[in-house]
Amino acid sequence: MPTIYAFLSSWLMVWMPIGGGHRGAPPVAAAPSDPRSYTLAMPTAQMVSILKTELFVDSGRLYPCRGNPACSSWGHDLALSAPGVKVDGPRIVFTVHVSGSYAINAMFAPSIAGDLVVSAVPVARNGLIHMTQSAVQAAPTSDIVFQGFVQTVHGQIEQMLNDKGTLDLAQYLAMSAKDPKLPPPRLPGVSCVEPSQIQVQSVATDPPSSSVTAMVLVNAPAAGSHGC
């Protein structure tokens, strides 16, 4: 049976990046000469704004399977809309409305409509951000076909997210420091840094501010390094 694993993993890489900064803010300096700690925070409202401006650009919709060989044969007409991100205790929760036809086989392509809810607890491990304790479910307002589909595959999707839901935050911070056109996260005031200089120390949700925060340490360039 076809699944939604392929585009779930791509969503994760977009809504999970955490950090602070303003899109388009001009970088002004190279990485510090001494180790320096940064606490980066990204509100969930900003995550939603990035999703809408970067991905949901087809009249507020995203068609993740069009041109994607992993699911184009069965999910060409599936549309995602109304993305949402919130914090629930230690969990970050992503929601999206799914609608369209789902081609089970050449003779049967039922229409589905429902809200998919994906949540997980982010942790820092070995320099990467990992998804743990993942949970996938259909919202109660979803139609019965969609609820049945999600009920059938949610365990496999959750396992996939726990096993493969990772983000190399150091790599992304190095990229965004050099390219102000990339969305946050961004190291404030840093325009030149290599991934090897960045140590991700922790990541956690902050329910009072409805944001996700990360603490990173930026080390001085290694001796003899040519830098950026």
RAQUIUR-V916632 format. One record per residue. N is the residue number from 1. RES is the residue in one small letter. SS is DSSP state (~ for helix, > for strand, _ for the rest). OMEGA is omega in radians with two decimals (NA if undefined). NEAR is the number of other C-alpha atoms within 12 Angstrom. Layout:
BEGIN
N,RES,SS,OMEGA,NEAR
N,RES,SS,OMEGA,NEAR
END
This chain:
BEGIN
1,m,_,3.09,15
2,p,_,3.13,22
3,t,_,3.13,28
4,i,_,-3.13,36
5,y,~,-2.99,29
6,a,~,-3.09,24
7,f,~,3.00,30
8,l,~,-3.12,34
9,s,~,3.12,28
10,s,~,3.07,23
11,w,~,-3.04,35
12,l,~,-3.11,35
13,m,~,3.12,27
14,v,~,-3.02,34
15,w,~,-3.09,46
16,m,_,-3.11,52
17,p,_,-3.13,46
18,i,_,3.09,47
19,g,_,-3.11,39
20,g,>,3.12,32
21,g,_,-3.13,30
22,h,_,-3.12,27
23,r,_,3.13,27
24,g,_,3.14,18
25,a,_,-3.06,24
26,p,_,3.05,21
27,p,_,-3.01,27
28,v,_,-3.06,17
29,a,_,3.04,17
30,a,>,3.11,25
31,a,_,-3.11,35
32,p,_,3.14,26
33,s,_,3.09,18
34,d,_,3.09,14
35,p,_,-3.11,17
36,r,>,3.13,20
37,s,>,3.09,23
38,y,>,2.96,31
39,t,>,-3.07,26
40,l,>,-3.12,33
41,a,>,3.11,34
42,m,>,3.13,40
43,p,>,3.11,34
44,t,~,3.11,35
45,a,~,3.11,22
46,q,~,3.07,33
47,m,~,-3.14,40
48,v,~,3.13,31
49,s,~,3.12,25
50,i,~,3.10,30
51,l,~,-3.08,35
52,k,~,-3.09,26
53,t,~,-3.08,20
54,e,~,-3.02,24
55,l,_,-3.03,27
56,f,_,-2.96,26
57,v,_,3.13,20
58,d,>,-3.07,16
59,s,_,3.13,14
60,g,_,-3.11,20
61,r,>,3.03,25
62,l,>,3.09,30
63,y,_,-2.96,29
64,p,_,-3.07,34
65,c,_,3.13,29
66,r,_,-3.08,19
67,g,_,3.14,15
68,n,_,-3.07,18
69,p,_,-3.13,15
70,a,_,-3.09,21
71,c,_,-3.08,26
72,s,~,-3.08,23
73,s,~,-3.09,23
74,w,~,-3.07,30
75,g,~,-3.06,36
76,h,_,-3.06,25
77,d,_,3.14,28
78,l,_,-3.14,32
79,a,>,3.05,33
80,l,>,3.13,39
81,s,>,3.07,29
82,a,>,3.11,28
83,p,>,3.10,37
84,g,>,3.07,30
85,v,>,3.07,37
86,k,>,3.08,34
87,v,>,3.10,32
88,d,>,-3.04,23
89,g,_,3.12,20
90,p,_,-3.04,26
91,r,>,2.93,29
92,i,>,-2.99,41
93,v,>,3.11,37
94,f,>,3.09,38
95,t,>,3.08,32
96,v,>,3.07,36
97,h,>,-3.14,31
98,v,>,3.10,36
99,s,>,3.12,29
100,g,>,3.14,28
101,s,>,-3.07,27
102,y,>,-3.04,32
103,a,>,3.09,23
104,i,>,3.02,20
105,n,>,-3.06,14
106,a,_,-3.07,10
107,m,_,-3.01,9
108,f,>,3.13,11
109,a,>,-3.10,19
110,p,>,3.04,23
111,s,>,3.10,24
112,i,>,3.07,31
113,a,>,3.13,31
114,g,>,3.11,32
115,d,>,3.10,30
116,l,>,-3.13,37
117,v,>,-3.13,33
118,v,>,3.12,42
119,s,>,3.14,37
120,a,>,3.06,37
121,v,>,3.13,32
122,p,>,3.07,37
123,v,>,3.05,34
124,a,>,-3.11,28
125,r,>,3.11,19
126,n,_,3.08,17
127,g,_,-3.12,26
128,l,>,2.98,30
129,i,>,-3.12,39
130,h,>,2.98,32
131,m,>,3.10,37
132,t,>,3.10,27
133,q,>,-3.09,25
134,s,>,3.09,32
135,a,>,-3.12,30
136,v,>,3.11,34
137,q,>,3.03,32
138,a,>,3.08,32
139,a,_,-3.10,24
140,p,_,-3.13,18
141,t,_,-3.12,18
142,s,_,3.12,25
143,d,_,-2.98,23
144,i,~,3.12,19
145,v,~,-3.13,25
146,f,~,3.13,32
147,q,~,3.12,25
148,g,~,3.13,19
149,f,~,-3.11,30
150,v,~,3.12,34
151,q,~,-3.11,23
152,t,~,-2.96,20
153,v,~,-2.99,23
154,h,~,-3.13,28
155,g,~,3.13,21
156,q,~,3.13,23
157,i,~,3.13,32
158,e,~,3.12,31
159,q,~,3.12,21
160,m,~,-3.14,28
161,l,~,3.13,36
162,n,~,-3.10,27
163,d,~,-2.97,18
164,k,~,-3.13,25
165,g,_,-3.11,37
166,t,>,3.05,32
167,l,>,3.04,33
168,d,_,-3.06,28
169,l,~,3.13,43
170,a,~,3.12,37
171,q,~,-3.11,26
172,y,~,3.13,32
173,l,~,3.08,43
174,a,~,3.12,34
175,m,~,-3.08,28
176,s,~,3.08,36
177,a,~,-3.09,39
178,k,~,-3.07,31
179,d,_,-3.10,25
180,p,_,3.11,27
181,k,_,3.11,19
182,l,_,3.09,25
183,p,_,3.00,34
184,p,_,0.28,38
185,p,_,-3.11,46
186,r,>,3.02,42
187,l,_,-3.06,49
188,p,_,3.07,36
189,g,_,-3.11,23
190,v,_,-3.14,32
191,s,_,-3.08,26
192,c,>,3.12,32
193,v,_,3.11,39
194,e,_,3.14,32
195,p,~,-3.11,31
196,s,~,3.13,24
197,q,~,-3.00,33
198,i,>,3.05,37
199,q,>,3.10,33
200,v,>,-3.04,37
201,q,>,-3.14,25
202,s,>,3.03,29
203,v,>,-3.12,37
204,a,>,3.02,36
205,t,>,3.07,34
206,d,>,-3.06,26
207,p,~,-3.11,21
208,p,~,-3.14,15
209,s,~,-3.10,17
210,s,_,-3.11,25
211,s,>,3.04,35
212,v,>,-3.10,42
213,t,>,3.07,36
214,a,>,3.03,38
215,m,>,3.14,32
216,v,>,3.07,34
217,l,>,3.11,29
218,v,>,-3.12,33
219,n,_,3.05,25
220,a,_,3.10,25
221,p,_,3.11,23
222,a,_,3.13,19
223,a,_,3.13,10
224,g,_,3.14,7
225,s,_,3.11,12
226,h,_,3.11,10
227,g,_,-3.09,20
228,c,_,NA,18
END
